[in-house]
């Protein structure tokens, strides 16, 4: 018998004569990390969770920014004695861009007698983008009046809270939309690929798509092939996405409906009937900028050494790091206010504060804007004198 009943001090106990349970059979942490705010370095206090597309794993978190996955290793990874497992984990926190990491569990010859969880260390999360709604006015003494045609731009910026108050950086910034799908380290490049749309019949989505989808159902597969670029809602500046095609599933003839697989998950939802375009596999483009600072996945702001000839609304390709290149729509942190003095700068990410400067003839104004508060839109009134 492996169990027996004993009574001690008047209380019954069940006693097992088995030895201690093997570590691989015990419910425990499978992977864990400590998440911090990329701007402040403080632990993320917002509700956060780690998930993975594997059955048998449960998310767990603490109030001081530790997130992890709980499970029984021998049930979830039964072959860990002879083969490693690459676990794709995703970390989500309210007010931050999601982050995806690879948690590698090495093969352990003595498994389940031994097991070590994947410690991902400290991971920085990028706060959600902040867009600046601008209003420019002229100081007329006792009153102010709307001032149109003012040139407004980011003149300096600070990457972290502890640097605000210092000299600030003057390196140029490039805005990208809908946002990076992968980490792009310092030295990554931004080029302008030659995108050509062949003369083909219009295509549409045959079903709506949610964020995160990687399979795109189209009304006509036609000549879609790996390496091509699929443009979704290209005519909508708030929803357009350009993605590399990785595979094509045809149904019947080449002109029939089918499904196109894309390189990165969609970052925007798209409704059934949305326009789909095929752009032929692009030729190499001229490098326009080189990143001088790392840009995290979800980032909308790139720090570069020079702007080159990047134009607002231009589709660019961002390359560098371990992931394949991706396509983004470029923007600049400079605008001219309309006749009523209104304007907007593209969303900013990865910066703790920016200096905004406005000028119209001999009139000027400058102000400091902090970006650490959890708001997706900030209103900024500039009075030029």
LOMAR-912713 format. One record per residue (C-alpha): x, y, z. Coordinates in nm, 3 decimals, m for minus. Layout:
N
[site [X; Y; Z]];
...
END
This chain:
385
[site [0.000; 0.000; 0.000]];
[site [0.117; 0.351; m0.075]];
[site [m0.119; 0.525; 0.166]];
[site [m0.219; 0.466; 0.524]];
[site [m0.436; 0.633; 0.781]];
[site [m0.287; 0.750; 1.110]];
[site [m0.431; 0.942; 1.406]];
[site [m0.220; 1.199; 1.586]];
[site [m0.345; 1.409; 1.877]];
[site [m0.697; 1.298; 1.800]];
[site [m0.687; 1.405; 1.432]];
[site [m0.683; 1.160; 1.136]];
[site [m0.419; 1.198; 0.862]];
[site [m0.358; 1.021; 0.531]];
[site [0.011; 0.943; 0.491]];
[site [0.175; 0.848; 0.159]];
[site [0.482; 0.628; 0.156]];
[site [0.574; 0.735; m0.198]];
[site [0.879; 0.955; m0.252]];
[site [0.848; 1.319; m0.360]];
[site [0.674; 1.385; m0.693]];
[site [0.906; 1.434; m0.992]];
[site [0.935; 1.803; m1.081]];
[site [0.798; 1.743; m1.430]];
[site [0.475; 1.600; m1.284]];
[site [0.406; 1.896; m1.054]];
[site [0.190; 2.196; m1.149]];
[site [0.428; 2.490; m1.168]];
[site [0.546; 2.791; m1.369]];
[site [0.617; 2.706; m1.733]];
[site [0.730; 3.053; m1.843]];
[site [0.741; 3.389; m1.669]];
[site [0.862; 3.746; m1.711]];
[site [0.859; 4.080; m1.534]];
[site [0.704; 4.355; m1.746]];
[site [0.800; 4.720; m1.709]];
[site [0.690; 5.046; m1.868]];
[site [0.929; 5.130; m2.153]];
[site [0.916; 5.502; m2.067]];
[site [0.950; 5.494; m1.690]];
[site [1.115; 5.159; m1.616]];
[site [0.855; 5.099; m1.344]];
[site [0.667; 4.768; m1.315]];
[site [0.345; 4.760; m1.515]];
[site [0.063; 4.796; m1.263]];
[site [m0.220; 4.763; m1.515]];
[site [m0.392; 4.424; m1.548]];
[site [m0.154; 4.206; m1.752]];
[site [m0.150; 3.846; m1.869]];
[site [0.068; 3.602; m2.061]];
[site [m0.097; 3.358; m2.302]];
[site [0.017; 3.088; m2.544]];
[site [m0.166; 2.880; m2.809]];
[site [m0.115; 2.556; m2.612]];
[site [m0.379; 2.365; m2.417]];
[site [m0.317; 2.305; m2.050]];
[site [m0.152; 2.639; m1.970]];
[site [m0.314; 2.895; m1.741]];
[site [m0.218; 3.265; m1.719]];
[site [m0.112; 3.404; m1.384]];
[site [0.004; 3.751; m1.279]];
[site [0.098; 3.957; m0.976]];
[site [0.039; 4.320; m0.887]];
[site [0.408; 4.407; m0.932]];
[site [0.434; 4.324; m1.303]];
[site [0.517; 3.952; m1.301]];
[site [0.325; 3.747; m1.560]];
[site [0.351; 3.379; m1.634]];
[site [0.198; 3.052; m1.743]];
[site [0.111; 2.769; m1.507]];
[site [0.083; 2.403; m1.603]];
[site [0.198; 2.044; m1.555]];
[site [0.508; 2.000; m1.778]];
[site [0.466; 1.624; m1.830]];
[site [0.114; 1.678; m1.967]];
[site [0.186; 1.982; m2.182]];
[site [0.531; 1.880; m2.311]];
[site [0.541; 1.499; m2.290]];
[site [0.846; 1.462; m2.517]];
[site [1.069; 1.716; m2.342]];
[site [1.317; 1.440; m2.260]];
[site [1.421; 1.417; m2.627]];
[site [1.302; 1.735; m2.800]];
[site [1.291; 2.108; m2.718]];
[site [0.978; 2.319; m2.740]];
[site [0.948; 2.673; m2.875]];
[site [0.655; 2.837; m2.705]];
[site [0.521; 3.157; m2.863]];
[site [0.390; 3.366; m2.573]];
[site [0.196; 3.690; m2.595]];
[site [0.184; 3.951; m2.319]];
[site [m0.110; 4.189; m2.300]];
[site [m0.161; 4.475; m2.055]];
[site [m0.424; 4.746; m2.049]];
[site [m0.286; 5.066; m2.203]];
[site [0.011; 4.896; m2.370]];
[site [0.088; 4.741; m2.708]];
[site [0.096; 4.360; m2.692]];
[site [0.437; 4.191; m2.701]];
[site [0.517; 3.847; m2.843]];
[site [0.822; 3.651; m2.733]];
[site [0.967; 3.302; m2.790]];
[site [0.996; 3.099; m2.470]];
[site [1.240; 2.816; m2.540]];
[site [1.221; 2.502; m2.328]];
[site [1.538; 2.298; m2.385]];
[site [1.530; 1.919; m2.398]];
[site [1.612; 1.765; m2.057]];
[site [1.742; 1.402; m2.070]];
[site [1.634; 1.344; m1.709]];
[site [1.280; 1.481; m1.762]];
[site [1.042; 1.451; m1.577]];
[site [1.295; 1.411; m1.299]];
[site [1.414; 1.764; m1.376]];
[site [1.246; 2.070; m1.525]];
[site [1.332; 2.440; m1.549]];
[site [1.078; 2.703; m1.657]];
[site [1.157; 2.960; m1.926]];
[site [1.265; 3.283; m1.757]];
[site [1.217; 3.569; m2.005]];
[site [1.364; 3.823; m1.764]];
[site [1.253; 4.185; m1.778]];
[site [1.047; 4.289; m2.081]];
[site [0.957; 4.648; m2.166]];
[site [0.601; 4.719; m2.280]];
[site [0.527; 5.012; m2.506]];
[site [0.245; 5.243; m2.392]];
[site [m0.037; 5.292; m2.642]];
[site [0.016; 5.561; m2.911]];
[site [m0.075; 5.922; m2.835]];
[site [m0.201; 6.152; m3.112]];
[site [m0.187; 6.530; m3.071]];
[site [m0.488; 6.735; m3.184]];
[site [m0.357; 7.085; m3.249]];
[site [m0.511; 7.430; m3.230]];
[site [m0.311; 7.742; m3.325]];
[site [m0.417; 8.096; m3.234]];
[site [m0.268; 8.444; m3.259]];
[site [m0.232; 8.656; m2.948]];
[site [m0.416; 8.984; m3.017]];
[site [m0.367; 9.132; m2.673]];
[site [m0.699; 9.118; m2.492]];
[site [m0.812; 8.820; m2.704]];
[site [m0.689; 8.544; m2.933]];
[site [m0.801; 8.453; m3.283]];
[site [m0.764; 8.126; m3.477]];
[site [m0.448; 8.126; m3.685]];
[site [m0.436; 7.907; m3.994]];
[site [m0.132; 7.812; m4.197]];
[site [0.097; 7.768; m3.895]];
[site [0.384; 7.523; m3.935]];
[site [0.378; 7.283; m3.637]];
[site [0.639; 7.015; m3.575]];
[site [0.823; 6.808; m3.313]];
[site [1.140; 7.007; m3.253]];
[site [1.294; 6.798; m2.971]];
[site [1.210; 6.479; m2.782]];
[site [1.303; 6.269; m2.478]];
[site [1.293; 5.889; m2.475]];
[site [1.254; 5.829; m2.101]];
[site [1.115; 6.018; m1.804]];
[site [1.453; 6.052; m1.632]];
[site [1.589; 6.246; m1.930]];
[site [1.313; 6.506; m1.948]];
[site [1.458; 6.843; m1.857]];
[site [1.786; 6.768; m2.029]];
[site [1.894; 6.889; m2.369]];
[site [1.660; 6.659; m2.561]];
[site [1.728; 6.483; m2.890]];
[site [1.711; 6.642; m3.232]];
[site [1.721; 6.314; m3.431]];
[site [1.446; 6.304; m3.696]];
[site [1.134; 6.096; m3.634]];
[site [0.931; 5.896; m3.887]];
[site [0.573; 5.792; m3.817]];
[site [0.452; 5.453; m3.941]];
[site [0.104; 5.304; m3.962]];
[site [m0.059; 5.077; m3.864]];
[site [0.247; 5.007; m3.644]];
[site [0.539; 4.765; m3.635]];
[site [0.466; 4.393; m3.619]];
[site [0.815; 4.301; m3.494]];
[site [1.111; 4.441; m3.303]];
[site [1.333; 4.649; m3.531]];
[site [1.675; 4.706; m3.370]];
[site [1.914; 4.994; m3.421]];
[site [2.057; 4.974; m3.772]];
[site [1.732; 4.857; m3.932]];
[site [1.651; 5.029; m4.260]];
[site [1.353; 5.203; m4.417]];
[site [1.336; 5.185; m4.796]];
[site [1.083; 5.281; m5.060]];
[site [0.998; 4.965; m5.259]];
[site [0.865; 4.988; m5.612]];
[site [0.503; 4.874; m5.579]];
[site [0.312; 4.805; m5.900]];
[site [m0.054; 4.707; m5.922]];
[site [m0.111; 4.488; m6.230]];
[site [m0.424; 4.555; m6.438]];
[site [m0.659; 4.301; m6.279]];
[site [m1.029; 4.286; m6.195]];
[site [m1.125; 4.430; m5.853]];
[site [m1.116; 4.196; m5.553]];
[site [m1.292; 4.209; m5.218]];
[site [m1.290; 4.031; m4.884]];
[site [m1.548; 3.754; m4.876]];
[site [m1.569; 3.764; m4.494]];
[site [m1.491; 4.010; m4.218]];
[site [m1.156; 3.983; m4.041]];
[site [m1.057; 4.059; m3.683]];
[site [m0.723; 4.187; m3.557]];
[site [m0.470; 3.907; m3.542]];
[site [m0.594; 3.719; m3.850]];
[site [m0.331; 3.577; m4.086]];
[site [m0.564; 3.417; m4.346]];
[site [m0.740; 3.652; m4.588]];
[site [m1.040; 3.519; m4.785]];
[site [m1.061; 3.693; m5.124]];
[site [m1.322; 3.692; m5.399]];
[site [m1.062; 3.604; m5.664]];
[site [m0.717; 3.457; m5.603]];
[site [m0.602; 3.520; m5.957]];
[site [m0.226; 3.561; m5.987]];
[site [m0.153; 3.605; m5.614]];
[site [0.180; 3.438; m5.530]];
[site [0.424; 3.429; m5.238]];
[site [0.628; 3.748; m5.225]];
[site [0.347; 3.965; m5.357]];
[site [0.200; 4.238; m5.138]];
[site [m0.166; 4.226; m5.040]];
[site [m0.318; 4.568; m4.977]];
[site [m0.632; 4.580; m4.761]];
[site [m0.851; 4.892; m4.744]];
[site [m0.573; 5.082; m4.918]];
[site [m0.801; 5.380; m4.977]];
[site [m0.871; 5.427; m4.605]];
[site [m0.586; 5.610; m4.427]];
[site [m0.710; 5.490; m4.086]];
[site [m0.747; 5.123; m4.179]];
[site [m0.516; 5.043; m4.469]];
[site [m0.263; 4.758; m4.436]];
[site [0.003; 4.621; m4.671]];
[site [0.124; 4.265; m4.604]];
[site [0.360; 4.020; m4.769]];
[site [0.192; 3.708; m4.910]];
[site [0.337; 3.377; m4.785]];
[site [0.100; 3.121; m4.938]];
[site [m0.211; 3.093; m5.153]];
[site [m0.496; 2.841; m5.141]];
[site [m0.687; 2.824; m5.471]];
[site [m1.034; 2.677; m5.514]];
[site [m1.106; 2.568; m5.869]];
[site [m0.980; 2.790; m6.151]];
[site [m0.730; 3.071; m6.097]];
[site [m1.006; 3.330; m6.106]];
[site [m1.214; 3.172; m5.829]];
[site [m1.232; 3.264; m5.463]];
[site [m0.961; 3.146; m5.230]];
[site [m0.751; 3.229; m4.929]];
[site [m0.424; 3.420; m4.902]];
[site [m0.186; 3.376; m4.608]];
[site [0.004; 3.686; m4.497]];
[site [0.335; 3.726; m4.315]];
[site [0.218; 3.917; m4.006]];
[site [m0.115; 3.924; m3.818]];
[site [m0.355; 4.201; m3.916]];
[site [m0.347; 4.505; m3.689]];
[site [m0.687; 4.637; m3.791]];
[site [m1.033; 4.478; m3.832]];
[site [m1.171; 4.470; m4.186]];
[site [m1.533; 4.420; m4.295]];
[site [m1.661; 4.186; m4.564]];
[site [m1.654; 4.359; m4.902]];
[site [m1.342; 4.563; m4.821]];
[site [m1.118; 4.631; m5.120]];
[site [m0.825; 4.394; m5.178]];
[site [m0.540; 4.472; m5.417]];
[site [m0.251; 4.263; m5.542]];
[site [0.084; 4.438; m5.579]];
[site [0.347; 4.242; m5.766]];
[site [0.649; 4.125; m5.567]];
[site [0.838; 4.455; m5.531]];
[site [1.181; 4.532; m5.666]];
[site [1.443; 4.660; m5.419]];
[site [1.396; 5.023; m5.324]];
[site [1.633; 5.300; m5.224]];
[site [1.722; 5.312; m4.853]];
[site [1.582; 5.637; m4.714]];
[site [1.657; 5.608; m4.342]];
[site [1.844; 5.400; m4.084]];
[site [1.712; 5.352; m3.731]];
[site [1.934; 5.498; m3.458]];
[site [1.729; 5.345; m3.173]];
[site [1.543; 5.018; m3.121]];
[site [1.173; 5.021; m3.211]];
[site [0.949; 4.772; m3.030]];
[site [0.663; 4.581; m3.189]];
[site [0.355; 4.802; m3.187]];
[site [0.571; 5.110; m3.230]];
[site [0.443; 5.398; m3.441]];
[site [0.753; 5.618; m3.410]];
[site [1.096; 5.545; m3.562]];
[site [1.408; 5.738; m3.464]];
[site [1.632; 5.776; m3.769]];
[site [1.958; 5.942; m3.865]];
[site [1.807; 6.131; m4.158]];
[site [1.469; 6.150; m4.332]];
[site [1.584; 6.102; m4.689]];
[site [1.299; 6.162; m4.933]];
[site [1.025; 5.989; m4.736]];
[site [0.686; 6.142; m4.815]];
[site [0.364; 6.146; m4.614]];
[site [0.137; 5.858; m4.716]];
[site [0.415; 5.665; m4.889]];
[site [0.434; 5.287; m4.841]];
[site [0.776; 5.199; m4.702]];
[site [0.947; 4.873; m4.611]];
[site [1.111; 4.833; m4.269]];
[site [1.385; 4.567; m4.255]];
[site [1.614; 4.447; m3.979]];
[site [1.630; 4.212; m3.684]];
[site [1.523; 3.848; m3.673]];
[site [1.188; 3.900; m3.848]];
[site [1.109; 3.935; m4.217]];
[site [1.065; 4.287; m4.360]];
[site [0.726; 4.453; m4.322]];
[site [0.533; 4.726; m4.499]];
[site [0.410; 5.044; m4.333]];
[site [0.263; 5.379; m4.438]];
[site [0.499; 5.666; m4.356]];
[site [0.414; 5.994; m4.195]];
[site [0.605; 6.296; m4.064]];
[site [0.571; 6.478; m3.735]];
[site [0.507; 6.806; m3.910]];
[site [0.185; 6.964; m4.032]];
[site [0.032; 7.293; m4.135]];
[site [m0.287; 7.397; m3.960]];
[site [m0.598; 7.462; m4.169]];
[site [m0.786; 7.790; m4.204]];
[site [m0.949; 7.742; m3.863]];
[site [m0.615; 7.674; m3.697]];
[site [m0.672; 7.299; m3.662]];
[site [m0.432; 7.015; m3.730]];
[site [m0.309; 6.679; m3.605]];
[site [0.026; 6.509; m3.569]];
[site [0.060; 6.131; m3.621]];
[site [0.046; 5.906; m3.313]];
[site [0.364; 5.899; m3.103]];
[site [0.508; 5.595; m2.925]];
[site [0.821; 5.521; m2.726]];
[site [0.876; 5.882; m2.616]];
[site [0.828; 6.026; m2.269]];
[site [0.794; 6.387; m2.386]];
[site [0.817; 6.605; m2.697]];
[site [0.872; 6.974; m2.760]];
[site [0.621; 7.112; m3.008]];
[site [0.710; 7.426; m3.200]];
[site [0.479; 7.637; m3.415]];
[site [0.560; 7.927; m3.646]];
[site [0.369; 8.158; m3.879]];
[site [0.571; 8.444; m4.020]];
[site [0.726; 8.631; m3.728]];
[site [0.494; 8.462; m3.477]];
[site [0.608; 8.155; m3.282]];
[site [0.525; 7.932; m2.986]];
[site [0.692; 7.635; m2.814]];
[site [0.561; 7.398; m2.550]];
[site [0.657; 7.074; m2.377]];
[site [0.413; 6.782; m2.392]];
[site [0.451; 6.477; m2.168]];
[site [0.326; 6.148; m2.311]];
[site [0.318; 5.921; m2.008]];
[site [m0.049; 5.965; m1.922]];
[site [m0.279; 5.688; m2.053]];
[site [m0.463; 5.885; m2.321]];
[site [m0.477; 5.802; m2.691]];
[site [m0.551; 6.164; m2.792]];
[site [m0.424; 6.488; m2.640]];
[site [m0.551; 6.835; m2.723]];
[site [m0.283; 7.101; m2.756]];
[site [m0.358; 7.474; m2.786]];
[site [m0.070; 7.688; m2.912]];
[site [m0.090; 8.067; m2.889]];
[site [0.163; 8.233; m3.119]];
[site [0.311; 8.572; m3.029]];
END
